[in-house]
């Protein structure tokens, strides 16, 4: 919500309060313009009590609108380029320790695929490298940005090099034609739903994030032309 929207809201609330005060100060009259028999103006004490209740209600409404405005502002900030960059920096810091594949294995990540790449015939060449999956994280159906379900490694003459992370979520209804449960992270919708890539792998969504190996195709592209399975 923009500041000018808040100004308009406060203006409307002020006008409502002014109308209420004006109405409260005016005695009830009959259609002829004279005071109707048996009708008397409320006492000042009752008017003040009623107005206090109305002011309290207006203050509660303003507080709710202020909170909603802060929440919307936080969401907008999180999806800004600066906000997404800050989130990615946090993910990188949280997973830097997995530059050692032994550290990844100690935390429950296990090899899940051969080194994956594709030739450039008819489409851009690229690779994903070796996938190491954390079965517990992949099976809990919870997306935690700081704890990716998979880690991606590329072979080098000196061993495996951490090149990226991958998020994974099984499709709830295992139906390729529906996507009501598609996850999002960093302002980006996951790819899928797609068939499993190996026996027993369910229909799923995934998102590659090339935090450690710049990808000419983009941070969230599926294949990375800079990745090769040849050390």
N, C-alpha and C positions, 0 to 999 in steps of 0.2 A: 504494500500500500504506500503510495507516494505522500509526501508531506502535505501537498495541496488537498489530498483526499481527507486527511485528518482535519485540516482547517475547515473544510466543508462540513464534516461531521460535527465539529464543535459548534459551528454556526447554526446548524439545524437544531442541536440540543439547546443552544441558547435561546433560539426563537421559540422552541416548545416551552421552555421554562417561562419566558416572558408572557406567552399566551396564557399559560396556567395561572400566573400571578394576576394577570388582568382579569381573568374569569373569576378568580377567587375574590377579588376586590369588588365585584359588581353584584349587588343584591338581585335576587330573582324577581322578575316582574311578570305581570300577566300580559296577554296579548294586547290589551288596551293601553299598556304603558304604566299602569299603576301597580303597586305591590300586590301580589296575589294574596287573598285572605288566608291566614293560617301559615304563611311562609315567612320565615324570618331569616336574615343573613346569619351565617355561622359566626360564632364568637371568634374574636382574634386568636384566642388560644388554640381553638380547633383548626383554624386556617393555618396557623404556624405549624402545628403538628402534621397536618396533611402535606404542606409544602416541604417540610423536612423529609418526609417519606419519599416524596417525588424527587427531591434533590439527591437523596441517598441512592435511589434507583438509577438516576442519571449518572451518578459517579461510578456505580458498578458497571454500567454500560460502557462508559469511557474507559474504565480499567480493562474490560474485556477486549475492547477495540485496540487499546494500546498493546496488550499482550499479543493479539493476533497480528498486529503490524510488525512487532519484533520478530515473531515466528516467520512471517513472510519475508522480512528483510534477511533473516538468517538463511532461508532457503535460496533466495536470490544470490546472496553472497557466496554460498557454497557451490552454486552452479556457474559462477563467473569464471573466466579463465584463471584468475588469480586463486580463486577458491579451489578449483580442480587441481591446479599445480601444487597447492599446499597439501591437499589430500594425497596426491601421488608421492610427494616427498615423504610423508609420514609412512606410507606403505613401503617405500624403498628403505627407509631407516629401519623399519621393523623386520625386514627380510634380508638385510645386508649380510647377516651371519650365515645365510645359506649359500654364500659364495663358496663355502666348503661343503661339498656334497656329503661328507661324513657328518657334519652338523645337521644337515637335512634328514639323513637317515636316523640320527639319534632322536630327532623330533617326530618321527613316525612317517616320514616320506619314503616311499619305496618305488623302484623303477616300474614304469607302467607301459613303456612303448620302446620300440627301436628308434633310432634317429630318423625323424620324418622330414622329407623334403619332396619337392616336385619339380619337374623340368619346366622349361619355359615355352613348350610347344603349345601355342594357342592361348596362353595366359602367362602372366608374369611368373618367373621362377621364384622360388623362395623356400624357406624351411621353418620348422618349428623346433627341431632338435629333439632331445630325449625328454620325455615326460616323467616326472616323479610325482606320485599322488599320495596324499594323506587320506587313507580310507575313512578315518573317523570324521574328518572335516567334510569329505565328499558325501558322506552318508547322513549327515545331520540336517540337511535341507536349510541350513542357516548360512547366509552370505555375510562373512566378516571380512571387511576390506583389508584388515591387517593380517589376516590368516588365510591366504589363498589355498584353494584345494589342491592346486598343482604348481610345481616349479618346472621351469624349462631350462635345459642345459644344452650347450653345443660342445662338440669335441674340439680340443686343441692339442697341440703336441705335448703340452704339459698336463693334460687332464681335462676334466669337464669344467666348463665356464658357465656360470649363472647368467642367463640372457633375458629372462622374463618370468612372469607369473601368469597363471591362468585360473579363472574362477569357474566353478562348475555347479550346476543345480539340475537334478533330475526333473523332468517334466511331470507335473502332478497327475495328469490324466493319461499320459503316454499316448497322446493323440497329436499327430503332426499338423492337424488342421485347426488346432486351437492354441491360443497363447495368452490366456488370461493371467497366468502366473509368471509371465516373463519378468525376470529381475532387471534392475538397473544399478549401475555404479558409475560414479564420476560423470553423471549426466549422460551416460551412454547405455542404451538398451543392449542386453546380451544378444548374441547371435543364436539362431535356432527358432523353434525347436528342430532338432536334427536327430537322425538315427545314430546309434552308438557306433563307434569306430572299431570296436573289437567285440568278440563274443561275450555276451553277458552284460555289455554296457547299455544302459537304458536310453531311450529318447531323452534328450537333455538340451540345456542352454549352456553356452560358455562364453567367456570373454577373455581374450588375450591382452596382456598389458606388457609392452616391451620397455621395461624400466631400465634394463641393464645393457641392451643392445639397440641403439637407435634404428628405427624402422623407416626406410624411405617411403613406405606405403601408409604410414601413420601409426601413432601410438597404439591404437586398438585394432589394427588390421589383423586378419587371421594368419596370413603368411608374411614372413619377413625376408625380403630379397637379400638382406645382408647376412643371412644365416645359411651355412653350408654344413653338410654332414661329412665333409672331407676335412680332416684336421689341417 
